[in-house]
């Protein structure tokens, strides 16, 4: 066996470029590239290696380390975890800036390879610039912050350690159950040290998603439960997309007459106009989906971790004898809520269940009632999204305008504030993958950076970003990156004068409006923002509009331009869609001088009695 003498960084880059995957029968690089902001902790070692790699492993420069990580998250999600990106920063603030992005990847089970620079393994210049010093433990660096938000963490202090660490990292990144962020902290002197690496380390490797079938006993238990059910409901989560099981889910629902509700991550798993698609479920759910969830005696949870927004903080699934089947590739998620665990690939497992059910269907009355419940809800959606004459439109009216302008291939991107709730209820995706909301970690600032990653993964599709003024102010830097890379985005900024969503929650909890809207935050001068001018300053097209008619005109113009365009309009911070939805457990103070808080506490205690904590 021959060897090649390379620095650790050169070996890492060459090995990453050799990894392959297969999409629709076509072999393609596993890594779409590396996001990089260089500093003293990675420029001389990893920077030199990436420059030499060129298009074999392309390097992209962002404006903010967190944003680069968020773009990588979105890229992985858009490719259904088939492809991924690496993200590198220097030691210190560059590295800790990426921790939030690692948490996003961790919560959403997304593969991202983080490569922060680290301290000198030799400790010769100890302490190096930006080094965190823990008085009682000299082995700790700032990169230890990545440990709780990484599926796998390692620190490369000798070049040959890469021979063991990288295969482990790749195994985690490509494993459907363990999938999530990996951090390889790269000691900066080690990056530049040479080693005789075996040639076999750089042999191209094809990573194909594993599709394990379920255990036979778990399968029998699930089939028995479905056969006994008189009111079954499927809850489709993000795992349906990751398993590429959208067509199989549709056939399963049709063959057995079982209605489907969708989580935030699962939305667009079923065509929005399919008779069995009841829409969004949970706190941000539709009336049909939540009514079915309250009445269902069997919940078939497919590829979802059953978070509190999906389950109405464990108060939504109200049937006294209801059972849950947890169909999930990850055993940790399959057993939640005392479910009957069914561990396996969603596509394979749904097919096997169907074969054991023969032609058995849910009772016709249950299926027909679910289908009939859709029409009144769609009438409600049409009413709340229709243009109005109010000076300040609602989020729902803005969504209606964007929906009317969207083509069938449009991908809508959002993350935090009130928009995820409104979009979950009201948006109708034109195709699978057309709804991209980061609501696992609900990260303000994800929207524009995430949309950039979406566009990189799906350059042929129109990408529309919807975000509030709070998220815009928190992170708009990647507008400049989208222009620099020629990746056009249509960005709609809803300016409601602060954090409107959390202000509504504050007041619904009995509190007074305080510190959320700019008007109720401490100030001596009210800020006067010009977001459209900011967009122009970042290289994009910026347009300020007033009302829905002007918005619709601007959206029509957006279709004719080739550069990122930012459309800004003022909206009503108090308005939200009352229809649909469900209670959410947000702790209300037991003691307060405000009568409104005391009244909210009484309602809170009554709602908590509906929670089912023991089953």
N, C-alpha and C positions, 0 to 999 in steps of 0.2 A: 504494500500500500504506500503510495507516494504522499508527500506532504507539501504544503505551500506556506512559506513564511509570510505572515501578515500581522499587522497590529490587531489587537482585539477589536477595535472599531471597524477596521477593514473587513475582518472575518464576519462580524455581525451583519454588516451591510450586504456582503456577498451572500451570506446564508439566507437573509430575508428575501433577497431578490430571487433566490432559487425556489421559493415556496410557491406552489400552484394550487388552484382550485378548479372546479368544473361547474359551469353554469349553463343550463340548457344544452348539455352535451359538448360545450366548447371549453377547452382548457384556457385558463387565464391566470395572471399573477394573483396570488392570495392577497398581497399588499398593494393597495392603490397608490401608495406613496408615503412620505414622511412629512409631517408638519414640523417646522423647526424655527425657533428663535435662538440664535447662538449667543453665547457668553463665554466667560473664561472657563466654565466647567464642561463645555462640549465643543467649542469651536475648533480647537487645534486637533482633537482626536476624531470625534464623530463627524465634525464638519468637513474635515479633509477627506474622509472616506465617502461621505455622501456626494461631495463635489465630483469625485472621481467616478462615481456610479452613474451619474447622468440619468438618462431615461430608463435605465434598467431598474432603478428605484427612485422615481422622481421626488424632488424636495419642493415643498410649498412653504412660503413664508407668510405667517399671519401677523396680526397687530397686537395680539394679547394671548398669553399662554393658555388661559382658561378657554378662550374662544377656539383656539386650535383643537383642544381636547373635545370641546362640544361639537365642532365640525366633524371630528373623527367618529364620535358617537352616532351622529346623524347619518354619516356615510355607511356605517355598519348596519344600522337599522334599515336603511333604504335598500340595501343589498340583501336583506333578510339574513344577515350574519354570514353570508357566503364570502364576503370580502371585508377587509379591514384596513386601518391605517395605523402608523406609529406616530408618536408625538414626542419631541425632544426639547428640553430646555437646559439652561445652565443650572448650577447649584443655587440654592437660596430662594429668593422671591420668585424666580421663574419656575422653580420646581413646585413650591407651595401654591402658586397660582393654579396649577393643574389638578390639585387635590379635589376641588369641586367637580371638575369634569370626570375624574375617576369615580367619584361617588355617583354621578349620573349613570356612568357605564355599569357600575356595580348594581344599582337598584334595578336598572332596566335590562340586565343580563346581556350586555353588549360587549363584543370583543374589541378592545383598544389596547395597544402596546405602548406603555409610557416608558420613556428612556431619559429620565432626569440625570444630569451630571451629579457627581457626588464628591465628597472630600477625597484627599489624597490617601490611597491605601498605605503608602509608605510613611505618612504623617511627617514628612520632612519639613513642609512649610506650616505645620500645625500651629495656630489655627489659620486656615486660609480665609481669604476674603469671603464674606457672607456665611461663614460656617456657624451653625448652631452648636453651642457647647453645653452639654449636660454634665454638671459637675460630678455626678456619681457614676456616670457610664460613658466612657470615651468612645464606645462603639456606635452611639446614637448620632444620626445626622437629621437634617430637616426631612429627608426622604422617608424616615420612619413614619411620618404622617400618612404615607400611602398604605401602610400595612392593613388598617381596618377597611380600606376601600379597594383592596386588590384581592382577586381570587388567588393570585400567586404573586409572591414577592421574593426577590433575591437581590443581593448586592454583589456585583462583580468586582472582586478585589485582585484577582489574578486572571490573565488571559485564558488559561486552560479551563477555568470554571465555566466558560461559555459553552463548552462541549456538553456539559450536563444541564446547565440552566436553560439554554435556548430550546432544546427539544421539549423540556417540561413546560416551558411557557407556551410553545405552539400547541401542545396537547391540550392545555386549558383553553386557549383562545378558540380552538376548533371543536371542542367537546360540547354537544348540545345541552348537556346537563350542567356542567361546571362552567360554562361560558361566562366570561366577564373580563374585567380589566386585569392586565398583568403589568407589574412594574419591575423592570430591571434597572436598578440604580447603578450607574456606571462611574466608578471611581475615575477621576480625570487623568491621573497618571497611568492607570491601567489601560485606558483607552488607547494610549500611544505606545504601549509595550508590545513587543513582537513575540510570536510563538509559532512553532512549526505545526500548523493545523493539518489534520489528515484530509486528503482530497475528498473523501467520502462525505465529509461534513457539508460539502457544497453541492452534493448531488441533488438535482431537482426532485422535490417530493410533492405528490398530489394528495391534497386533503379533501376527502369527500365526507359529507355529513353522515354520521352514524344514525341508523334508524332501528333502534332496538324494539322488538315486539314486547307486549306485556307478559307478565307471569300468568300461567294458565289458570291458577286459582283466583287471582285478582280479576281476570277476564270473566270467569264464570260468575263471580259475585256481582260484577257490574251488569252483565247480561240479565241475570235474575232480577236485579233491582229495576232495570228498565222494563222488563216484561210485566212486573208487578205495578208499575206506576200508572196512575190515571191522569196525572197532570205534569208531564215532564217538561223541563225547560233546559235548553243549552245556553251556557254562558261562554261566549267565544272571547279568548284573550289573545295577547300578542303571540303566544306560542303557536297559534294557528298559522300566522304569517311565517314565523321562523321555520316551521315544519313544511312550508309550502303546501298546506293542507286546505286551502280555501275551496278548491273544487270538490274535494272529498267531503268537507263539512256541508257544502250545499247539497250534494247527493244524499248524504246521511239524513239531513233534515227533511228533504223531499220524500225519500223512501219510507221514512217512519213518522212523518207528520208532526215533527217536533219543532216548535217555534224557537227562534234564536234571539238572544240579546247580546250586545257587544260592550266590552269594556273600552276604556280609552285606547289601550294598546291594540285591542282586537277590532276596532271599528274599521270597516271596509272589508272584513273577512267574508261577509255576505253582501251581494248587491243591495244597495239601499232600497230599490223598488221591488225586491223579492217579497212575495206575500207572507213568507214566514219570518222575515226580518222585522223584529219589533223595535229595533234601534238601540239606543244607549241605555245602560242599566245603572242603577244606583243613585248616589247623591246628585249627579248631573244627568240622570236618566230621563227617558221618555215616560209618558203615562202608560202606554201599552206594555212596555218592558217591565216596569215596576209593578204593575198590577199582576202580570203573569208571575213575577218573582214572589210576590206575597202569597199567591195561591198555589204555587208549584209544590207537589209532594216529592219531586225528585229534581235536583239541580245537577246537570252534567257540566261540570266546570272544565273546559278544555283550554289548557295552556294559560291559565291565569293564577296569580298568587293570591287572589281573593283579598285584596286590600280593602281598607275601610270605605273608600269611595264606591267600590263595587258592591259591598254587602250592606251599605247603609249603616256602617259601624256595628255590624252584626245584628241589626234590627229589621232588615228587609225581608229575609226569607221566613215568612210568617206561618206557614202551614205547620200545625202541631206535630205532624208525623213526618215532616220532610226529611229527606236524606240527601247527601251530596256525594257525587262521584268525582274524585279529584284525578282527572286524566292529565298527567304532566310528565315530562321527561325527567324532572328533578324531584326525587323523593321528598325533599324538604317541603316543597310546595304541594305535592300530591296529598299529603296527610293533614293539611290544615283544616280547621273547623271540624275535626273529628270525621273527616270524609272517608269513604271507602277508597283507599288509594289504588290507582290504576297507573302504574309507572310504565311509560313507553312513548314511542314516537306518535304524535297525534295522527298523522296520515295513516300509518300502519294500523294503529289501534282502532280508529274509527272504522276502517275497512273490515277488521276482524269482528268487531262488535256487530256490524251490519250483517255479516255472513251468518252469525249465530242467532240473529233476530229473525232470520228468514224474511217474510213479508209483513211481519207484525208492525202495526201502526198505533200511535197514540189514539185514544178515543176521539171519534170525529167531532164530538161536541167541543172538546178542549181545543182542538186545532182550529175549528171554524170560528170559535169565539176569539181566539188570538188574532186570526186574520182580520176579522171584522173590527177589531179594536184599532186597527191602523188608520182607517179613514178619518175618524174624528181628530186624531192626533195630527195628521197631515193637513187638515183644515186649520188647526191651531197654528202650525208652523207657517202656513201661507199667510195667515193674518199677522203674526208678530214680525215676520220678515218683510212684509210689504212696505213700500215707501210711505213715509208720513210727512206731515207738514210742520212738525215740531222744529224749533230752532236748533235744538241739540238732539240728534237722532240717538236711538238706543243701539247697543251692540248688535242686537238681533237684526235691526234694519240695515246696519252696515254689512252683516253677514249675508243678508238677502241680496244686496247689491253685488257683492263679490261672487256669490253663488251664481247669479244670473250671467255674470261676465265669464265665468270659468268654463273651460272646455272639458271634455270627458277625461283627458289625461292630466288635468291639473292636480298638483299636490299642494294641499294647504298645510302650512306649518305654524305651530303655536306652542305655548308652554305654560305660562303662569298668569295669574290674575283671574278676571271674570271670563275671559274669552274661552278657555278650555271647557267651562261648563256650558256656555252658549253653543259653542261649536259641536260639542258632543251630542247635544240634543238636536241641533238644527241643521248641521251641515250634511249634505248628501254627496258622498264621494262618487266620482264618476267611474272609478275602477279600483281594483284592489291595490292597496298601497297609496291611495290618494289622500289619506288622512294621516298626518304625521304630527302627533302631539306628544311632547315630553311631559307626561304627568305622573311618572313614577317618582321623580325627585322634584317636580314642579319648579324648574330652575329659571328664575328671572334672568334675562340676558341670553337664554339659550336660542331665542327665536332666529335672529339674523345669522349667527354663527352656525346654528343647526341647518338653516336653509341653504347655506353655502355648501355644507356637506351633502345635503340632499341633491343639490344641483350637480355636484361633482359625480355623484353616483348615478344620477338619471338626467344627463344633459339634454336628452330629447324631450323632456316633459317641462311644462310651465310650472314654476314654483312661486306660490303666493304666500307671503308672510303676513300674519296678522298679530299685532302686539300693541300693548298700551304704552303710554308715555313713560311710565315707570321703568319698564323693560328697555325702552329706547335709551333712556338716560343711563341705565346701568351698563349697557354694552351695545354700542352701535358701530364699533371700530371696524367690524368686518364688512361693512358697506364698502370701505376702501379696498379691501381684499377682493370682493366680488368684482369690482370694476377693474382692478389690476389683472385678474385672471380671466376677464371676459366672460364671467358667469352671471348672466342677467337674472335678477330677482325683481319681483313686484312686491313692494313692502307697503302695507297699509297700517299707518300709525293712528290709533284711536286715542286722542288726547282728552282725558277726562279730568285733568287737573290733579293728578296724584295717584294714589293706590285705591281706586274706586271699589274694587272687589272686597278688600279687607276692611274698608270703611263701612260697607254694607253689613259685613259680618259683625263688626264692632257694634253697630247700632242694633242689629238683630239680637245681639247678646245683652242688650239693655244699656250699653254704654253710650256716651255722647261722642259725637264725631271729634276725634282727637289724634293729631299727628299723622294721619294717613293722607287726607287731602292736603294739598299745599296751603289752602285757605285756613285750615285748622291746625297747621303746624306752626311752631314758633317762627316768626319772621318780623323783620322791620320793613322789608320791601317785598311785595309779591313778585315772584319770578315771572318774567315775560319771555317765553321761549319761541324760537323760530326754528322748528325742527326741519322744515323744508330747506331753509338756508344751510343748516348743518349738513344735510344730505348733499347739497351742492358743494359744500366745502370738502366733502369726502370723495368727490368725483362723480356722484350720481346725479340723476335728474330729480329735482325736488319740486313738489306741487302742493300748495295749500288749497284746500277746497272747503266749501261751506254747504252742508246738506247732502242728501242722497243723490239729487239730480247731478250736481257737480262731481260727486264721487263716480257716478256711472260714466260720465263723460271722460274723466281722467282714467278710468279703468279701460275704456275703449282706446284711448291714446296709448296706454301702457302696452297694448298688444302690438303696436306699430314700431316701438323703439327696440333697440338692441342692447341698451345699457340699463343697469339697475335703476329703477325708478321708485321714489319714495313719495307716497300720497298721504297727506296729513289732514285730518279733520277733527274738530272738537265734537265730543259726544257727552251724553248725559251720565254722570257718575252714579246716579241713584237708580237708574232703570235696569231691570233684569227680567228675564222670562220667568213668570211665576208658575206657569204650567209645567207639569212633570216634576222631577226632583224628588229628594227624600231627605229625611233628617240625617244630620251629621253630628257626631259626638265632639263637641267643643266645650271644654270645662267652663261652667259659669260660676262665679264666686258664690260661696255659701252665705257670706255676710257682705252687705253693702249698704251705704247710706242712700243709694238711689232706688226708688220704688220700681223703676224699669228693670233694674238688674234682679231685684227680688222676684218680680213677676217672671222674668226669663228663667230664673232658677227653678221656679215651680214647674214651668213647662219642660225644662231640662230633666228634672227628676221623673216626670211622667213618661217622657220619651225613653229614658234609660231602662224603664221597666219592660220595654219591648225587646231589649237586647237578649240574645241567647248565647250565654258565655260557656255553657256546659255541653253544647252539642253543635 
